[in-house]
Amino acid sequence: MRDASPSTIYLKNYRKPAYWVDSIDLDIDLHAGKTTVRSSMQVRRRKGLPADTPFVLDGQELTLQAVRVNGEERDVKHLLTDDESLTLAQLPGRFVLEIETQIVPEQNTKLEGLYKSGSMYCTQCEAEGFRRITYFPDRPDIMARYSTTIRADKDKYPVLLSNGNCVATGDLDEDRHWAKWEDPYPKPSYLFAMVAGPLALHQSSFKTRSGRRIDLRMYVEPHNRSKTDHAIRSLKQAMKWDEEVFGLEYDLDTFMFVAVDDVNMGAMEYKGLNIFNTACVLARPDTATDADYDRIQSIVGHEYFHNWTGNRVTCRDWFQLSLKEGLTVFRDQEFSADLNSRAVKRIEEVRVLREHQFPEDDGPTAHPVRPDHFIEISNFYTSTIYRKGAEVIRMMHTLIGPSAFRKGMDLYFKRHDGQAVTTDDFVRAMSDASSVDLAQFKRWYKQAGTPRLSIETHHDTDNGVLELTITQQTPDTPGQTNKKPAHIPLLLGCMDSKGNDMPVRLAGERGTRKPGSRLLELRKRRQTFHIRAKEKPVLSLCRNFSAPVRICHDCSSEELAFRLTHDSDEFNRWEAGQQLAIRQAKRIINSEGQAELPGYFLDAFGKVLVRRGLDKALVAEIFTLPGENYLADNMPVVDVAGIHGARRSLYKGLAEHLQEQFEKAYHKNSSSKKYAFNASDAARRSLRNTSLHYLMELESDDYVKLCLAHHLDADNMTDALSSLIALVHHDCDERSQVLEHFYDKWKDDRLVVNKWLSVQAISRLPGTLKQVRKLTRHAAFDIRNPNKVRALIGTFCNANPAQFHASNGEGYQFLADTIIELDTLNPQIASGLLTPLTRWHRHE
């Protein structure tokens, strides 16, 4: 039974554990309906504590069978236990603690701890799942060495895996067998993992720079064996990149990862045995899109990079979650940028940040990157922890420079390898390595909210000086008011009237300076910079999105159009297009749909589409206009229907004005080459499919036929899914034909069927909610499977605001009913669906 009023946990109340566990030997005996877990722990009391200090172990949904201290049995009937813990008293300073419990993984619908997923057993221990396997002080600052023996039926579960190295195997009576694993590195309980099942193996190897050969093993269900090549290739790329960029070499002889269909998270970095959601690791050209390939590459890299930033050095407590997640997200972002288009990757990162984290900062659940309290840690795996946390790391990288950042990383590992530490420890390493004072910068970890930068300019023609005044202010958030100024890195560029970069020289500086960007450091609430400029420059502010801030700059729309056409910073070129689109959307809403698109808007986008030499992926991103959620975030009062109509008007207006150019772009970017996932081919497909979507806005029968042919002729999922999405918004016979054809073709492939569910959930046609309700009763849907819940219900509620926020309130009722049902099965997934309801205060 769960506590109806759980207590709040505060960072200020952190205390070291009363008892340390140096090692734990686990014996897990798998039987259907009754799994027995035996543990043997080497325990010692923390120095200085009195002998009568009790030892409190966490435990949930466990049946206690036996407890022994130094071999002496304790009567379990007289031990102090409740629904959450086991408390032992009268203990020596050092002792061996043996505990035997029974669990039922087959009934574990919460998917935390040890559970059954299809034909295999697997674990989910982050953040507090280990306590559902056995009694243990389940906190990240207790780092122990683990050995694990797994016993199971040999035919049903031929593969038995756990962390570290397999040191022994053997057979048992009744056609059973066992395997013993030892992990040489101490780790917290959240990094424990085990898997047992009938799995196929894709084996490869990687040679480290020191000459060691690492055995790479990817385990999947047999029918997924053909979808493993990309993940293995991505792993090798990540291992090579980490050696070259950070000097970090893998430390075990074997690296394993397993694909699991039923899992709450995307992937987990368990030491030496990563467990992945199938959606985040399996790919084949006909079943996965370019976006899937890109995401898999990033996630495989992310989980591998955790080996050092999260495993070898881990979190002291859960308030420090961003210490591992924010840092590792930054590392996987840099990895992906080096392998693909750096500008496009930055755009993708910022788009996600703005659509998810910025609203989080502005809403009732706003919290700092390092929170000071929480009730349920599973609810703190948020965009703020991951995405904003990565931006904080990126700002440090910008402030101290790449060379000093690398020195800081080296120092961080030298000081803290094998330890559980805090964000303060990381910042201290960066400051010591660079000799840069980062004391004020640490406010980014403590203060919630997105800073606003107000920009004022005055150009003194006579003296040739631009006066640039920047005022920063971070809004009040729940529990935090009167925020102090943050230390903000702002990359600035200045362009002349022809669009060329000018040198950014401050008044009074001597010497010459090359044209390009300049770093300004904001530390005060209001700062003024005097820039030498004979002619008034066009400002390119916050290049490469150098800080996660909102910028208020009263520049003209014509100036934005100029930047869209000329800015040398590719991110800011895209940003100019986004801001132009937001302004035009507001004009359309305010005029109740009557405003026409101005010539400078159409001409600027037209020049981008036909300009030679631009990255095609960048062009496609520029023509991907701000989403409805981001448009809503830029308006004081959210007019759902107005935003939806305005965005459609923008797309249709551009399609009508640039119809001929879109047709040329579509046909010019066709190819008969065999599918390959690389930057240039993905860019070509992206621009071609973007062009097709614009042509479909014209609602011409000819373009519907073109879209249908595009779908039926597609030899890869990128083209097939993109054309399906284009058709699903149109009420035509071809729509039903393609949806039926797609399902008949892929009904036996769970991951592709999830795409089929998602596509229908984003349709803008009336009656979409009715169709979503119908799909919840379809054979393709299973409310117990997190991937399917996210694909259908999560997509409808998060990615289809016009339908979800319909004025009749049926979308809210549907979500509420779903959450009530899910909460009894999987509270973690249920709570994750609540996000679209946290922004109610800004809706009409």
Beta strands, then each sheet from edge to edge (+ up, - down):
strand 1: 9-10
strand 2: 19-29
strand 3: 35-45
strand 4: 55-58
strand 5: 63-69
strand 6: 72-74
strand 7: 80-81
strand 8: 85-88
strand 9: 94-103
strand 10: 113-117
strand 11: 120-124
strand 12: 145-153
strand 13: 159-162
strand 14: 165-172
strand 15: 176-182
strand 16: 194-197
strand 17: 200-207
strand 18: 213-220
strand 19: 254-260
strand 20: 267-268
strand 21: 273-277
strand 22: 314-315
strand 23: 373-374
strand 24: 420-421
strand 25: 452-460
strand 26: 465-473
strand 27: 488-495
strand 28: 501-502
strand 29: 518-522
strand 30: 526-532
strand 31: 538-541
strand 32: 550-553
sheet 1: 1+ 23-
sheet 2: 6+ 5- 9+ 3- 2+ 12+ 15- 14+
sheet 3: 4+ 8- 7+
sheet 4: 10+ 11- 16+ 13-
sheet 5: 17+ 18- 19- 21- 20+
sheet 6: 22+ 24+
sheet 7: 30+ 26- 25+ 32+
sheet 8: 28+ 27- 29+
sheet 9: 28+ 27- 31+
end
